Amino acid sequence: MLGEIFEVVWVSLLAGIGITTAYSFAVLGMGRSSEARRAGHGVAAVGYGLFTLLFLIVFALGVLIALKIMLTKA
């Protein structure tokens, strides 16, 4: 019983921090990409765009995994 509660707590903390961090990095990359594009740094803009895409994928996968777990738990 107590072990299950601790499992819920640490998994919730890990998921909350992980999902929030992934989205934060996506927002950071988007802002830096826009800034680099406006400054005429095309290569940096593309790099930051790929950075953004990577973390949006991580964010989306995290959300999908969480939804799958919530909907399949009995």
N, C-alpha and C positions, 0 to 999 in steps of 0.2 A: 504493500500500500504506500508506504513512505517513499520507496524507491521509484514508484510510478510518478509520484508528485514531483520528485526531483528531476525525473526525465522530462516531464512536461515543462518545467521551469527552464532547464538549460536549453532544450530544443527551441522553446519560444524566444529566449534571449538571442540565441544564435540566428534564428530565422529573422527576427526583427532587426537585428544589427546588420545582417548580411543583405537583406532586401533594401534597407534604407541606404546602406553604403553603395550598393550597385546603382541605385537611382541617383544618388548624389554625384557619383562619378559620371554618369550619363549627362546630367545637367551641366556639370563642370566642363566636360568635353564639348558639349554643344555651344556653350558660351565662348570657349577658347577657339573653336572652329570658326564661329562667326567673326570674332575679333581678328583672327589671322586672315580670313578672307577679305575683310574690309581693309586690312593693312597691305594687301597685295602679296601675302605669303601663301601661295597656292599649295605647296607641298605640305606645309605645316597644317593648313586647313584640312587637307585630305587625311593627314595623320590623326588629327583630333576628331575628324568625322568617323574614322574607323574605330577609334577609342570609344566614341559615343555608341556606335553600333554594337561593339562588343559588350558593353555594360548594359545596353538595352536588352540584348539577348539574354544576358545573365539574369536581369531583373524579370523578364517575361518567363523564363524557365522556372525561376523561384516561385513566382505567382502560380504558374500552372501546376507545379508539383504540390504546392500547398492546397490548391483547390482539389486536386486528385485525392490527396490524403483526407481532406475534410469530407469529401463526398463518398469515399469508399469505407470509412470507418464505421463499424457497426456499434 
